[in-house]
Amino acid sequence: MLSIKSLNKWANAHTYYWLDILRIALGVFFFIKGIQFISQTEKLVELIEPLRGFGGIMLVVHYVAPAHLVGGLLIAFGLLTRWALIAQLPILVGAILINFVGVMNPGGLIEAAVVLVFTIFFIFYGSGKHSADYKMKMGY
C-alpha cells in the first residue's frame, strides 16, 4: 500500500508548473463556489430540495459554503491540500447525486464530475513542490 510519504516523494520528483496552476485553479473554483453559495443561499436550499426527506438541510447549508471557502484557500496555497480535498468529497458526491434524485442538470453534472476527478487526482498527488506545505517542510 502506498504511504503518504512515498506519494509526496513521487509528486515532488514529478512536479510541473501546469499541475500547480491546475491545483490553484481548483482552489479558486472552490472559493468562488463558496462565495456563490453564501450570496445565494436560496439557490443552495433549492439545489438540495430533493434531499429534504433525509434531514439535515441546515447542516448541509452550513457545511458547504465554509468548506468551499476555507478549503478553496487551503488548496490554492497548497496548505493541508489533501485534508481540504477530502472535506470536498461529500459535497461533490452530493452534487452528482442531486442530479439523479432531482431534476437532471447536465451542465452541473459534468462540472461536478470533472471537479471530482481533479479532486481525487490531487488527493493522491498532493500539493506538489510549489506549495506552502513544501516550503514549510523544507524550512524556507
PyRosetta script that sets phi, psi and omega in degrees:
from pyrosetta import init, pose_from_sequence

init()
pose = pose_from_sequence("MLSIKSLNKWANAHTYYWLDILRIALGVFFFIKGIQFISQTEKLVELIEPLRGFGGIMLVVHYVAPAHLVGGLLIAFGLLTRWALIAQLPILVGAILINFVGVMNPGGLIEAAVVLVFTIFFIFYGSGKHSADYKMKMGY")
pose.set_psi(1, 138.4)
pose.set_omega(1, -179.7)
pose.set_phi(2, -74.3)
pose.set_psi(2, 135.6)
pose.set_omega(2, 176.8)
pose.set_phi(3, -97.3)
pose.set_psi(3, 163.9)
pose.set_omega(3, 178.6)
pose.set_phi(4, -61.5)
pose.set_psi(4, -38.8)
pose.set_omega(4, -179.1)
pose.set_phi(5, -62.5)
pose.set_psi(5, -44.0)
pose.set_omega(5, 179.2)
pose.set_phi(6, -68.9)
pose.set_psi(6, -34.8)
pose.set_omega(6, 175.6)
pose.set_phi(7, -64.1)
pose.set_psi(7, -41.7)
pose.set_omega(7, 178.7)
pose.set_phi(8, -63.7)
pose.set_psi(8, -42.2)
pose.set_omega(8, 178.7)
pose.set_phi(9, -62.0)
pose.set_psi(9, -44.1)
pose.set_omega(9, 179.5)
pose.set_phi(10, -63.9)
pose.set_psi(10, -44.6)
pose.set_omega(10, -178.0)
pose.set_phi(11, -64.5)
pose.set_psi(11, -40.3)
pose.set_omega(11, -179.6)
pose.set_phi(12, -69.8)
pose.set_psi(12, -28.9)
pose.set_omega(12, 176.9)
pose.set_phi(13, -77.1)
pose.set_psi(13, -23.9)
pose.set_omega(13, -177.5)
pose.set_phi(14, -119.8)
pose.set_psi(14, 51.1)
pose.set_omega(14, -178.1)
pose.set_phi(15, -95.2)
pose.set_psi(15, 140.8)
pose.set_omega(15, -179.5)
pose.set_phi(16, -136.8)
pose.set_psi(16, 147.8)
pose.set_omega(16, -178.8)
pose.set_phi(17, -63.8)
pose.set_psi(17, -34.4)
pose.set_omega(17, -178.7)
pose.set_phi(18, -66.7)
pose.set_psi(18, -29.3)
pose.set_omega(18, 175.3)
pose.set_phi(19, -70.4)
pose.set_psi(19, -36.9)
pose.set_omega(19, 176.3)
pose.set_phi(20, -65.8)
pose.set_psi(20, -40.5)
pose.set_omega(20, 177.8)
pose.set_phi(21, -64.5)
pose.set_psi(21, -39.6)
pose.set_omega(21, 177.6)
pose.set_phi(22, -64.5)
pose.set_psi(22, -41.1)
pose.set_omega(22, 177.6)
pose.set_phi(23, -63.4)
pose.set_psi(23, -45.0)
pose.set_omega(23, 179.6)
pose.set_phi(24, -63.2)
pose.set_psi(24, -42.2)
pose.set_omega(24, 178.7)
pose.set_phi(25, -63.0)
pose.set_psi(25, -39.0)
pose.set_omega(25, 177.3)
pose.set_phi(26, -63.1)
pose.set_psi(26, -42.9)
pose.set_omega(26, 177.8)
pose.set_phi(27, -63.6)
pose.set_psi(27, -42.5)
pose.set_omega(27, 177.8)
pose.set_phi(28, -64.8)
pose.set_psi(28, -39.1)
pose.set_omega(28, 177.3)
pose.set_phi(29, -59.1)
pose.set_psi(29, -48.0)
pose.set_omega(29, 178.6)
pose.set_phi(30, -62.0)
pose.set_psi(30, -40.9)
pose.set_omega(30, -179.7)
pose.set_phi(31, -63.3)
pose.set_psi(31, -44.9)
pose.set_omega(31, 179.1)
pose.set_phi(32, -64.0)
pose.set_psi(32, -40.1)
pose.set_omega(32, 176.7)
pose.set_phi(33, -62.1)
pose.set_psi(33, -38.9)
pose.set_omega(33, 177.3)
pose.set_phi(34, -61.7)
pose.set_psi(34, -42.4)
pose.set_omega(34, 177.2)
pose.set_phi(35, -64.0)
pose.set_psi(35, -41.2)
pose.set_omega(35, 178.1)
pose.set_phi(36, -61.7)
pose.set_psi(36, -41.2)
pose.set_omega(36, -179.4)
pose.set_phi(37, -69.4)
pose.set_psi(37, -33.0)
pose.set_omega(37, 177.4)
pose.set_phi(38, -69.9)
pose.set_psi(38, -42.9)
pose.set_omega(38, -176.8)
pose.set_phi(39, -78.1)
pose.set_psi(39, -19.3)
pose.set_omega(39, -179.0)
pose.set_phi(40, -129.6)
pose.set_psi(40, 61.9)
pose.set_omega(40, -178.1)
pose.set_phi(41, -61.0)
pose.set_psi(41, -34.1)
pose.set_omega(41, 178.9)
pose.set_phi(42, -61.7)
pose.set_psi(42, -37.5)
pose.set_omega(42, 179.1)
pose.set_phi(43, -64.9)
pose.set_psi(43, -40.3)
pose.set_omega(43, 178.3)
pose.set_phi(44, -65.2)
pose.set_psi(44, -43.8)
pose.set_omega(44, 178.4)
pose.set_phi(45, -63.3)
pose.set_psi(45, -38.1)
pose.set_omega(45, 177.5)
pose.set_phi(46, -65.7)
pose.set_psi(46, -38.1)
pose.set_omega(46, 179.4)
pose.set_phi(47, -64.7)
pose.set_psi(47, -38.8)
pose.set_omega(47, -177.0)
pose.set_phi(48, -93.6)
pose.set_psi(48, 10.1)
pose.set_omega(48, 177.9)
pose.set_phi(49, -55.0)
pose.set_psi(49, -39.9)
pose.set_omega(49, 178.6)
pose.set_phi(50, -61.7)
pose.set_psi(50, -19.0)
pose.set_omega(50, -179.4)
pose.set_phi(51, -96.0)
pose.set_psi(51, 12.2)
pose.set_omega(51, -175.8)
pose.set_phi(52, -56.0)
pose.set_psi(52, -38.2)
pose.set_omega(52, -177.7)
pose.set_phi(53, -67.9)
pose.set_psi(53, -16.0)
pose.set_omega(53, -177.7)
pose.set_phi(54, -89.3)
pose.set_psi(54, -5.8)
pose.set_omega(54, 177.2)
pose.set_phi(55, 75.7)
pose.set_psi(55, 168.9)
pose.set_omega(55, 175.1)
pose.set_phi(56, 76.1)
pose.set_psi(56, 28.0)
pose.set_omega(56, -179.2)
pose.set_phi(57, -63.2)
pose.set_psi(57, -42.5)
pose.set_omega(57, 179.9)
pose.set_phi(58, -67.5)
pose.set_psi(58, -31.8)
pose.set_omega(58, 175.5)
pose.set_phi(59, -63.8)
pose.set_psi(59, -42.0)
pose.set_omega(59, 178.5)
pose.set_phi(60, -64.7)
pose.set_psi(60, -44.3)
pose.set_omega(60, -179.4)
pose.set_phi(61, -61.4)
pose.set_psi(61, -39.1)
pose.set_omega(61, -178.2)
pose.set_phi(62, -85.5)
pose.set_psi(62, -3.1)
pose.set_omega(62, 177.0)
pose.set_phi(63, -101.2)
pose.set_psi(63, -40.3)
pose.set_omega(63, -172.9)
pose.set_phi(64, -63.7)
pose.set_psi(64, -55.0)
pose.set_omega(64, -175.0)
pose.set_phi(65, -63.2)
pose.set_psi(65, -50.2)
pose.set_omega(65, 178.9)
pose.set_phi(66, -64.1)
pose.set_psi(66, -36.0)
pose.set_omega(66, 178.7)
pose.set_phi(67, -64.4)
pose.set_psi(67, -39.7)
pose.set_omega(67, 178.3)
pose.set_phi(68, -70.1)
pose.set_psi(68, -43.1)
pose.set_omega(68, -178.4)
pose.set_phi(69, -64.8)
pose.set_psi(69, -56.3)
pose.set_omega(69, -177.3)
pose.set_phi(70, -68.6)
pose.set_psi(70, -45.2)
pose.set_omega(70, 179.5)
pose.set_phi(71, -62.1)
pose.set_psi(71, -39.5)
pose.set_omega(71, 178.5)
pose.set_phi(72, -61.8)
pose.set_psi(72, -42.6)
pose.set_omega(72, 177.1)
pose.set_phi(73, -64.7)
pose.set_psi(73, -44.4)
pose.set_omega(73, -179.9)
pose.set_phi(74, -63.0)
pose.set_psi(74, -42.0)
pose.set_omega(74, -179.8)
pose.set_phi(75, -66.6)
pose.set_psi(75, -43.5)
pose.set_omega(75, -179.1)
pose.set_phi(76, -62.3)
pose.set_psi(76, -39.7)
pose.set_omega(76, 179.7)
pose.set_phi(77, -84.5)
pose.set_psi(77, -12.4)
pose.set_omega(77, -180.0)
pose.set_phi(78, 76.4)
pose.set_psi(78, 36.0)
pose.set_omega(78, -179.3)
pose.set_phi(79, -114.1)
pose.set_psi(79, 121.7)
pose.set_omega(79, -176.6)
pose.set_phi(80, 52.1)
pose.set_psi(80, 44.0)
pose.set_omega(80, -172.8)
pose.set_phi(81, -59.5)
pose.set_psi(81, -47.1)
pose.set_omega(81, -177.2)
pose.set_phi(82, -63.3)
pose.set_psi(82, -42.6)
pose.set_omega(82, -180.0)
pose.set_phi(83, -64.6)
pose.set_psi(83, -41.1)
pose.set_omega(83, 179.1)
pose.set_phi(84, -64.8)
pose.set_psi(84, -37.4)
pose.set_omega(84, 179.4)
pose.set_phi(85, -72.3)
pose.set_psi(85, -37.0)
pose.set_omega(85, 176.9)
pose.set_phi(86, -62.9)
pose.set_psi(86, -34.7)
pose.set_omega(86, 177.4)
pose.set_phi(87, -67.5)
pose.set_psi(87, -22.9)
pose.set_omega(87, 179.2)
pose.set_phi(88, -81.8)
pose.set_psi(88, -21.8)
pose.set_omega(88, -175.0)
pose.set_phi(89, -55.4)
pose.set_psi(89, -49.1)
pose.set_omega(89, -180.0)
pose.set_phi(90, -61.7)
pose.set_psi(90, -32.9)
pose.set_omega(90, 179.5)
pose.set_phi(91, -67.8)
pose.set_psi(91, -44.1)
pose.set_omega(91, -178.8)
pose.set_phi(92, -68.5)
pose.set_psi(92, -40.6)
pose.set_omega(92, 176.7)
pose.set_phi(93, -63.1)
pose.set_psi(93, -41.3)
pose.set_omega(93, 176.4)
pose.set_phi(94, -63.0)
pose.set_psi(94, -38.8)
pose.set_omega(94, 178.7)
pose.set_phi(95, -63.7)
pose.set_psi(95, -35.2)
pose.set_omega(95, 177.9)
pose.set_phi(96, -74.1)
pose.set_psi(96, -42.7)
pose.set_omega(96, -178.8)
pose.set_phi(97, -65.4)
pose.set_psi(97, -34.1)
pose.set_omega(97, -179.7)
pose.set_phi(98, -58.7)
pose.set_psi(98, -33.3)
pose.set_omega(98, 179.1)
pose.set_phi(99, -67.3)
pose.set_psi(99, -26.5)
pose.set_omega(99, -179.4)
pose.set_phi(100, -93.0)
pose.set_psi(100, -26.4)
pose.set_omega(100, 179.4)
pose.set_phi(101, -85.2)
pose.set_psi(101, -41.0)
pose.set_omega(101, -177.7)
pose.set_phi(102, -102.3)
pose.set_psi(102, -144.3)
pose.set_omega(102, 179.5)
pose.set_phi(103, -77.8)
pose.set_psi(103, 131.7)
pose.set_omega(103, -179.0)
pose.set_phi(104, -71.9)
pose.set_psi(104, 125.1)
pose.set_omega(104, 175.2)
pose.set_phi(105, -119.4)
pose.set_psi(105, 96.0)
pose.set_omega(105, -174.1)
pose.set_phi(106, -57.8)
pose.set_psi(106, -39.4)
pose.set_omega(106, 179.2)
pose.set_phi(107, -63.5)
pose.set_psi(107, -44.4)
pose.set_omega(107, 178.5)
pose.set_phi(108, -66.7)
pose.set_psi(108, -35.9)
pose.set_omega(108, 178.3)
pose.set_phi(109, -66.0)
pose.set_psi(109, -45.0)
pose.set_omega(109, 178.9)
pose.set_phi(110, -64.8)
pose.set_psi(110, -43.1)
pose.set_omega(110, 178.5)
pose.set_phi(111, -59.7)
pose.set_psi(111, -47.7)
pose.set_omega(111, -179.3)
pose.set_phi(112, -65.5)
pose.set_psi(112, -38.2)
pose.set_omega(112, -179.8)
pose.set_phi(113, -67.3)
pose.set_psi(113, -43.0)
pose.set_omega(113, 179.4)
pose.set_phi(114, -64.8)
pose.set_psi(114, -44.3)
pose.set_omega(114, 179.4)
pose.set_phi(115, -64.9)
pose.set_psi(115, -36.7)
pose.set_omega(115, 176.9)
pose.set_phi(116, -63.3)
pose.set_psi(116, -41.0)
pose.set_omega(116, 178.4)
pose.set_phi(117, -62.9)
pose.set_psi(117, -45.8)
pose.set_omega(117, 178.1)
pose.set_phi(118, -64.0)
pose.set_psi(118, -37.9)
pose.set_omega(118, 179.3)
pose.set_phi(119, -63.0)
pose.set_psi(119, -47.2)
pose.set_omega(119, 179.3)
pose.set_phi(120, -63.4)
pose.set_psi(120, -39.6)
pose.set_omega(120, 177.4)
pose.set_phi(121, -59.0)
pose.set_psi(121, -48.0)
pose.set_omega(121, -176.7)
pose.set_phi(122, -74.9)
pose.set_psi(122, -19.6)
pose.set_omega(122, 172.3)
pose.set_phi(123, -64.4)
pose.set_psi(123, -40.0)
pose.set_omega(123, 178.3)
pose.set_phi(124, -80.4)
pose.set_psi(124, -41.5)
pose.set_omega(124, -176.5)
pose.set_phi(125, -71.9)
pose.set_psi(125, -38.4)
pose.set_omega(125, -177.0)
pose.set_phi(126, 89.2)
pose.set_psi(126, -163.5)
pose.set_omega(126, -175.4)
pose.set_phi(127, -88.1)
pose.set_psi(127, -17.1)
pose.set_omega(127, 177.7)
pose.set_phi(128, 86.5)
pose.set_psi(128, -174.5)
pose.set_omega(128, -173.2)
pose.set_phi(129, -78.9)
pose.set_psi(129, -27.3)
pose.set_omega(129, -177.3)
pose.set_phi(130, -101.8)
pose.set_psi(130, 67.7)
pose.set_omega(130, -176.1)
pose.set_phi(131, -146.4)
pose.set_psi(131, 165.4)
pose.set_omega(131, 177.5)
pose.set_phi(132, -65.7)
pose.set_psi(132, -36.0)
pose.set_omega(132, 177.5)
pose.set_phi(133, -58.8)
pose.set_psi(133, -47.8)
pose.set_omega(133, -178.6)
pose.set_phi(134, -64.9)
pose.set_psi(134, -42.5)
pose.set_omega(134, -179.7)
pose.set_phi(135, -62.4)
pose.set_psi(135, -42.2)
pose.set_omega(135, 179.6)
pose.set_phi(136, -69.7)
pose.set_psi(136, -35.9)
pose.set_omega(136, 179.5)
pose.set_phi(137, -66.6)
pose.set_psi(137, -37.8)
pose.set_omega(137, -178.3)
pose.set_phi(138, -84.8)
pose.set_psi(138, -10.0)
pose.set_omega(138, 176.6)
pose.set_phi(139, 78.0)
pose.set_psi(139, 34.9)
pose.set_omega(139, 177.3)
pose.set_phi(140, -71.9)
pose.dump_pdb("model.pdb")
